[in-house]
Amino acid sequence: MTTRAYTITKRGRAWAIHDAAGELVALVCYLRGAREIVRRLEEAQP
C-alpha cells in the first residue's frame, strides 16, 4: 500500500491542498471541506 501525504495550508481566505510532490490538488473555502477531501483521497488509495 502506497501512502500519499497531503498538506493543507491557508491561502488568503481559502485553504490549499497539496500532495507530497507539491502539486496543487484543490483550493477550497472551508478547512472542514479540505479535511474531508484529504480523507476521501486517502481512503481511495489502493
Summary of the structure (lengths in Angstrom):
residues: 46
radius of gyration: 10.4
end to end distance: 6.4
largest distance: 34.7
contacts: 102
relative contact order: 0.27
helix: 30%
strand: 37%
